Amino acid sequence: MSIPMLNKMHMNGYDVLSVNNGPWRVCTQGDRLASFASKEEALAYAAALPGYKKRPTRAQSHKTS
């Protein structure tokens, strides 16, 4: 039994990750934006994107105090 290897970094608010030495992916929490053959390409893409900030969901934004 093998354990999956996860390499994960953050750049400009995006997750940059690779599983089992596969392609590097640039993602938000809900979307995969792009895949790249190298970590450098993925980081350059994430750096070129506008800063990403997770938006609160409707349930979180309408809480009453």
N, C-alpha and C positions, 0 to 999 in steps of 0.2 A: 504494500500500500504506500503510495507516495502522497506527500503533502504539497498542495499547490503553493508556489512561490509568488508572493505579491510584492511588487516594487511600486510605491506610491509616493508622489510628491505633490506639492501645491504651488501653483504659479498664478498670480493675478486673480485669485479667487476660484480657480478651476482645479480639478483633480487631474493629474497627469499620472497614468498608471500602466503597468504591464503585468500580465499574469503568465507565469511559466515561460518567461523569456519570449513571449509572443509580441505582437505589435504594440506600440505605445499608443494609448488612447487619451484624448482630451475630453473630459466630461464635466457636466454639472451634476447635481444630485439626481436629476430626472432624465437627462439627455446625454447621449454620446455625440459629440460634435465632429470628431475626426479621428482617424487612425494613421499612424506613421511607422516607418521601418526603424527609425532611430529616436532615442531619447532627446537628442539635440533638436531634431525637427519638431517634435511635439512641444518642447519647451519654447521654441521660437514662435510657434503658432499661438500658444497660450499667452505669451508675452505681447503678441500683436493684437489680441482681442481686447475689447474694452473691459475694464474691471467688472467682475461679477460679484454680486452680493445677493445672498439668498433672501428672497422675499417671504414675509410671513404668509401663512395660509389664511383664508378668510376666517376660519374658526379662531386662530390665534389673534388676528387683528381686531376682532369684535368682542373680546372678553370684557366683561364688566367688572369693575373693582368693588 
